[in-house]
Amino acid sequence: MGKEIFPGRYTTDNDEGVVVFLIGMRINKRWAIRKWLPVFKAMPAMIRELYGHKEELGFLSMESFFGLRTTIMISYWRSTEDLLAYAKGKKHLTAWREFNKKVGDNEAVGIYHEAYSVPSGNYEALYGNMPLYGLAKARNHRLITSDTRSAKKRLTGVRKA
């Protein structure tokens, strides 16, 4: 059936900082397949590389969403230094150069990214009856107790056991 569901309410540790990186594309002209398809197809090779070398790259985990026009990948990184180092790596630079060569300023396809560096103790998470997802795949997944029942308590009290 798929991923194991963890019944109940869970959270994550927040004793380490995390970098949240959002990246995606928007198909502005659906008929311009030759413009947006190469952009779409560039991501799987990078995702395989990230999961194959998580520790050395500082990559923690990711989730992807596909809409009618817009895609988004949310990834979690150990540090901004790790994220920036990956951006300078061969697979990413190759994809970026190809994008600029094939698309450049053509309005058929849009791309975007946002990066957020979140210090330890400044994030919280709640997962109810969910498989490992989002930060729960990147940080210690733990059952919510009376000490972590509210968002305020999770923001101020969730630490490694």
N, C-alpha and C positions, 0 to 999 in steps of 0.2 A: 504494500500500500504506500510505502514511502518512508519518510523520516519518522523516527520515534517521537511520539507526543509525550510531553512531561505534564501529567495532570497536576493541577494546583497553580500556585503563583510563585514565580521565581524572579530573581534579580541577578545582578552581576557585582563583582567587586569594582570599586572605583579608586583604588589606592595607587594607580599608575595613570599618567597622562595618556591621552589617545589623540590621534589626528584622524578626523573624519573628512574623507575626500569624496565629493560628488562629481561625477562626470557623465556626460551624455550627449545625445544628438537629437536634433529635431528635423524631421523631413518637412521642408517648406514647400517643395514641389514634388508631389508623389510620382509624376510621370518622368522625372529626371533620375531614373534608376541608376544610370551609369555614374552619377555624382554621389548618391548617398549609399549605395550598396557597398562600395569599397571601404567606406568609413565604418559601416556596420560590421563588415567582415574582418576588420583589423583587430577588434577587441578579443576574440577567443584565444588567439596565440598569446596575447599578453596575460590573460587570465590564467592560462595553463602555466606560463612561466612564473607568475606570482605564487600560485599554489605549489608549484614544484620546488620553489626556493624561498619559502616563507621566512624562515629564521634569518637567513643571510640578507634578505631584502627588507626586513622589518615590516612585512605585510602580515596583517593579522586575520582578516576575513573580508567577505563582501556579499552583497545582495544585489540582484538586478531586477529591473521592472521594464516591461515593454508595453507602451501605449500605442494608440493608432498612429500618432505622429512622433511622439517623444519617447526616448529611452533614458533610463538613468541607472547608473551603477553607484552604489554607496559602498565605499571601502573604508576599512579601519587600518591605521598604520601605527607603528610604535613611536615614530617621531617625524617632525617636519624634515629633518635631515634625510631620513630614509625615503620619504616620498620624493623629495627633490633629487636624490641620487637616482631613483628609478626613472624619473623624468629625463635624466641625461643618459640613460642606458640605451643599448643598441635597438632593442625591440620597439621601445617607445619613440625614439628619435626617427627610426625608419618609418613608423606609422605616421608620425607628424610631418615628415618630409613628403610622404606620398599624399597626405591630405592636402598640403599646400600646393603640390604639383597638380593634382587632379581637381581640386575644388577651389582652393584659394579664397577669393572674395565672391565667388559665385553664390547667389542667394538660394540655390536649390536645397542646400543642407546647412543647418546650423549646428554648432558644437558649443558646449559650455563646460566649465568646471568651477567648483568652489571648494576651498579647503578651510577647515576649522581646527585649530589646535586647542584642545580642551585639557586644562591642567587636572591633576588628580583631585578627587573630591568635588569636582564641578560637573558631574553628570550622574544620572541615575537611570535605571531601566526597570521595566516591569514586563513580564511575560506570563500570560495566563493560558494554560492548556495549549502550549506551543511547542514545536520542535526547537532545537537549538537554532537561533535566528539572530541576525544582527550582532550586537555586542556580546550576546550570550555565546556566540561561536568564538569570540576573540578574548574574552575574559572569563574568569571563574563563574560558572553558572551555579547559583545556589538558591535553595528554597527560602522563601520569605518567612521570617519569624516575627514575633512580636517586636523585636528590636528593629525590624526593617519594614513594618507594615505600611508606613506612609512615605510619600515621596520625600518629605522633609527629613525623615529618619534615614532614608536611603542616601540622600545627599550628604548627610553629616555622619553617618555611622557605618556604612558598608565598607569593610576592610577584609583583607585576606584572613582566612581562618588559620 
